[in-house]
């Protein structure tokens, strides 16, 4: 087990970042966030300006552990510039929408868009279709644990790295149904059949946002919402604006914009450019923390 400690001289909130709905394989236990990033198990804890991490490896995402953590948590993103840009973006709108947005900015300050694996994002966000976050987490964990050879031991506990394309191709539609993918099972099976290599998804990184969406939406079950999530969380397209039912409802309430997912997405991308993805995630968290309190 490897240990590092980072001195943070920038805005960062670990709790908000890992519990805002953008990632599914982290869990907070006894003060530490425990998760698996690619092939590495991480235990991470923040205490003010200190970030402490224990790892199963001395490398992360092809970098040394310190640089890998900085990369994964997007510690290079200038949150002050991003927030100031968004404050400017909301100026033309109503006082009500500005007040709600300012509350969302304040409550989510320190949130960072993670740099996650594109292939894993495609699989997990396909699973997310008409699904709850707790259920997505459970399915993703069970899918990983389905392959015992993916087990990594840390602190006498078993963790499982995310399956490779080769492993997932071994599964049948019925296997996916038993793993509780339900109506998404044939979509997953067909998607995996069409892909020859995980490199397919890594090569998409060099394309523009709309070209990425075109490629991703070629697969059954992937619409604007899932494709936008993959673009934002897997490829770092910070102006992507994923729209689910909750975002659609609050956007109608705040901006009187309704209609198709594509229409709301386009409005968000145009209105809050170039950081619409950060606005969406702050707004999404704002909604999640107020379910049953605000009327949307």
N, C-alpha and C positions, 0 to 999 in steps of 0.2 A: 504494500500500500504506500502511495506517495502523498506527500502533504505540501501544500503551498499556502502562502498568505499574500494577498494583494492589498496595497494601500490605494483606496479609491479617492481620487481628487476631482471626481465628476459626479453628476447626479446619477444614481442607480438605486433601484428598489428591487431586490431579488424576489420578494414575496409577490409583488404586483406582476413582475415579468413572467413568473412561472405559473401564476394562477389567473391569468387574464383570458385563457381560452385558446391560446395560439399553439400550445404543445400538450401532448397527452401522456407522456411517459415519465412524469415527475410526481413525487408524493412527498409531503412534508411529514417527517417522523422525528419526534424528540428534538425539535429545533433545527434539524438538518433537512434540506431538500435532497432527496435521493432519486437518481435517474440514470438513464443510459443514453449516451451520445455516441452514435455510430458503434464502435466496438469497445467503448470505455465506460465503466461505471464511475459515477461521480457522487460524492456527498458534499453539498455546498451550504455554507451558513454565512449570513451577513450580520455583522455587529457594528452599526454605525458606518464608518468609513473603511472598515476592514472586511475583506471577503476571504474566508477560509475554505479551502477545498481539500478533500481527500479523493484519491483517484486509484483505479486499478492499474493504471499505466502512466508512464512518465511522458507520454505524448498524447495529443488530442487533435483530431482532424488534420493529421500530417504536420503538426507543429509541436514545439515543446509545450509542456503543460500550461505554463503561464500564458503564452501567446495563443494557444488553443482556446483557453477560457476567455481571453479578451475578444477573440474572434467570434466564438459561439454566442456570447452575450452582447455582441455589437457595441463594445465599449468605445469604438471609434465614432459612433453616431453622436453628432453635436446636438444634444437635446435642447439646449437653449435656443439655438438657431431654428430647430424644428418647431418648438413651441411658439416662438415669436412669429414664425411664418404662418402658423395656423391662427394665431391671434389676429394677424392681418387679414387672413382669408375670411374670417367670420364677420368682419366689420360691416359689409353691405346688408346683413340680414337683420331680422327683428331683434328687439331687446330680449325677448324670451329665449330665442335660440342662442343668442350670445351668452346669456346668463347660464344656461344649461351647459353650453360648451366650456365656459370658463370653469364651472364646477368639475366637469369631466377632466379638464387639463390639470387642475389642482390636485384632484384625488388620484390621478394616474401618473403624476410626475415621478420620473425615475423608471417608468416602463420602457423597455427596449424590445424592438422586434428582433427575435432570435434568428440566427443564420442556421437553418436546419437542412437536413438531407432531402433533396428533391424527390428521390424515389420513395422514401418513407412518407413524405408529405402527400404524394399522389395516393398511396395506399390508405393512409389514415383519413385523409379528407374524403375519399370515396366512401369509406366506412361512416363518415360523419353525416352523410345524406339522411335527412329526417331522423336524426339521432340525438341523444343527450350526451353531454360531455362525460359524465360518469360512465355511461355505457360504452362510449368510444374508447375511453381509457381501459376498461375491462377487456374489450375485444382485442385491442392492440397488445395488451399484456399476454392474453391467452394465445394469440397468434404467435407471439415470440416464444412463449414457453412450450409451444407445440413441438419445437425442435430442441431436444435436450442437448444436442451438440453446441448450442449457442449459449450454454450456461457459463457465467463468469462468477466466481466466488469472491466475495469481499466482506470482510468482517464477519466471517462464518455465515453469510447470507447468500442465497442464490439469486442472481439477476440474469436476464436474458437479452442478448443483443437482438436487434430487429432482423427478421429473416431476409435472406438474399433473394433475388429474383429466381435463381436456380432452385432454391428451396420451395418457394411459393408455387412454382410451376408443378411441383409434385402433387399438389392438392387438387381434389376434385370439387365440383360444385357442391356435392353432399358434404365434403369436409368443411367447406366454408359455411354451409348451413349449420353444421354441428358446432361451429365456432361462433354462432349467433349473428352471422352477417345477414341472415334473412333474405329479403328480396334483392339485396345487393350482391348475393352470391354469384349469380350468373354474370353480372357485370364484371366482378373481380376476375372470375375465371377467363372471360373473353379478353379482358385487358391484358392479363398475363400471357395469354396465348399469342397475342399480337406483338409482344415486345421480345426482341432477341437478346438485348443487353441493357443493363441499367445505365450504360453510357448514353442511351437514347435520351434520357431525361437530363443528364448532365450537359449534353450538347445543346439543349434548348436554352441554356443560360445566355448564350451569345445572341439570341434573337430578341427582337423588340417585344414589348408587352402584348400587343395584339397578335403577333405571330405566335407567341407562346400559347395564348388562349386558343388560337385556331388548331394548333397541334393537340393540345390537351383535350379539347372538346370533341375531337375526333373519336374519343372513346365513349362508349355508352355509359351513362350514369354521371358523366362529368359535364356540368353546365357552367354558367358564368360564375356562380358562387364558389364551387369547388376549384375551378381553374384559377380564380382570383386569389383564393387562399394559398394555392400552391405557388403562384407567382410572388405573393407577398412573403410567405414564410419559408419557402424553399429556394426562391431565386433572388430575394431581396429587392423586388420591384416596389419601392416605397410609395409609389403613387397608385398601386392597386387598391381597390375599394370593394372588398367582399360584402355581399348583401345577403343576409338571411332574413327570416321573418321578423326578428326583433329589430334589426337595423332598418328594415323597410318601414316598420311601424313608427319608429322614433324619427326617421327622416321625414315621414309624412307629417308628423306632429310638429317638428321643428321648422321644416322648410316647405310644407304643403306640396311636396313632390310625391307622386304616386305612379302606379303603372307597373311595368315589367321590371324584373330584376336588372336587366340591361339598362333600362332608362335611369333607374336610381343609381346604379353603378357609374354610369357616364356623368350624371350630375355631381356625384361625389368626387370623381376624379378631376373634373373640370373646376369645381368650386374650391377644392382644398389642395390643389397641386402646389408643390411637388411632393407633399407628404400626406396625401389622402389616406394612406395605409395606417399611419400613426393616429390620425383623427378617428378612423373607423375603429381601431382597437381600443382607444380611450373611450369612445362612445359605447362600444360593445360592453366593456367592463362596467361602465356607468349603469347600463341597463341591467346587467346581471346582478349587481349589488343592490338593485332596487326592485327586483321582481316582486310584485304584490304591493309595492308602495306607490310607484308612479303609474298613472293610468295611460298605458299605451296599447 
